[in-house]
Amino acid sequence: MDGTVKASPDAAAVPPQNESSLVSALKTLLFFTILMVTVPIGLYFASKVYVFEGSMKMSSSDSYFYAAIVAVLAVHVVLALFVYVAWNEGMPKGKGKHD
């Protein structure tokens, strides 16, 4: 014997339960990644054009500033939602009384 240990081919296989939770986590991450890109950019341009320049009749330089604030707030909201969903994803379904 040369002292090497050979692992079985099934040793690296992921159990089915862990695989479904991994797929669920990746779907959640992909969803919030898309939200993190689209929501702040969309709110930036929409608030700049329609709210600040359209409704409030602000100058272009002022509307840039306030639209950036809206976009930053949107990033924080999406990030907070991601943390909330990620935190509750690992929780067991029955959160009621334990007898």
Secondary structure per residue as TSV (DSSP state, phi and psi in degrees):
chain	resnum	aa	ss	phi	psi
A	1	M	-	360.0	139.5
A	2	D	-	-98.3	0.0
A	3	G	S	88.3	2.0
A	4	T	-	-86.0	145.9
A	5	V	-	-110.7	126.4
A	6	K	-	-101.6	127.5
A	7	A	-	-85.7	149.7
A	8	S	-	-71.9	155.6
A	9	P	G	-62.8	-24.3
A	10	D	G	-85.2	-4.6
A	11	A	G	-66.5	-32.1
A	12	A	G	-90.6	-2.7
A	13	A	-	-70.6	141.8
A	14	V	-	-88.3	132.0
A	15	P	-	-61.3	151.1
A	16	P	H	-58.4	-38.2
A	17	Q	H	-65.3	-43.0
A	18	N	H	-68.3	-31.9
A	19	E	H	-65.9	-41.7
A	20	S	H	-68.2	-36.4
A	21	S	H	-70.6	-33.0
A	22	L	H	-66.8	-42.3
A	23	V	H	-64.3	-41.0
A	24	S	H	-63.1	-42.6
A	25	A	H	-65.8	-39.5
A	26	L	H	-67.9	-37.2
A	27	K	H	-64.5	-42.0
A	28	T	H	-62.8	-44.5
A	29	L	H	-63.3	-42.7
A	30	L	H	-64.2	-42.2
A	31	F	H	-60.1	-47.4
A	32	F	H	-74.1	-25.2
A	33	T	H	-65.5	-43.7
A	34	I	H	-64.1	-42.6
A	35	L	H	-61.6	-40.3
A	36	M	H	-64.5	-27.1
A	37	V	H	-88.1	-46.1
A	38	T	H	-81.4	-40.4
A	39	V	H	-64.6	-51.6
A	40	P	H	-63.9	-40.0
A	41	I	H	-66.3	-43.9
A	42	G	H	-63.3	-43.9
A	43	L	H	-67.7	-33.0
A	44	Y	H	-60.1	-54.8
A	45	F	H	-70.5	-37.8
A	46	A	H	-65.8	-45.3
A	47	S	I	-69.0	-36.0
A	48	K	I	-63.6	-49.2
A	49	V	I	-77.3	-50.1
A	50	Y	I	-87.6	-38.0
A	51	V	I	-89.2	-59.0
A	52	F	I	-78.6	-44.5
A	53	E	I	-85.1	-34.9
A	54	G	I	-79.3	-61.1
A	55	S	I	-78.8	-43.8
A	56	M	S	-92.6	-5.0
A	57	K	-	54.3	41.1
A	58	M	-	-81.4	160.8
A	59	S	-	-72.7	165.2
A	60	S	H	-64.2	-39.0
A	61	S	H	-69.5	-36.7
A	62	D	H	-70.1	-38.3
A	63	S	H	-68.4	-29.6
A	64	Y	H	-59.9	-45.7
A	65	F	H	-62.4	-50.5
A	66	Y	H	-71.0	-33.7
A	67	A	H	-67.1	-33.9
A	68	A	H	-65.5	-37.5
A	69	I	H	-63.5	-42.3
A	70	V	H	-61.0	-42.1
A	71	A	H	-65.6	-40.6
A	72	V	H	-64.9	-41.1
A	73	L	H	-63.1	-37.6
A	74	A	H	-64.6	-39.3
A	75	V	H	-60.7	-42.8
A	76	H	H	-65.9	-38.2
A	77	V	H	-66.1	-45.5
A	78	V	H	-63.3	-40.8
A	79	L	H	-64.9	-41.1
A	80	A	H	-64.9	-40.0
A	81	L	H	-63.8	-39.6
A	82	F	H	-62.9	-44.8
A	83	V	H	-62.2	-42.1
A	84	Y	H	-62.2	-47.3
A	85	V	H	-66.5	-42.6
A	86	A	H	-65.5	-37.1
A	87	W	H	-66.4	-42.1
A	88	N	H	-83.7	-11.1
A	89	E	H	-67.0	-34.0
A	90	G	T	-87.2	-5.7
A	91	M	S	-73.2	144.6
A	92	P	-	-66.6	154.3
A	93	K	S	-66.5	-41.8
A	94	G	-	-87.4	96.8
A	95	K	-	-99.0	21.4
A	96	G	S	-81.8	-160.1
A	97	K	-	-68.1	144.5
A	98	H	-	-105.0	122.0
A	99	D	-	-89.8	360.0
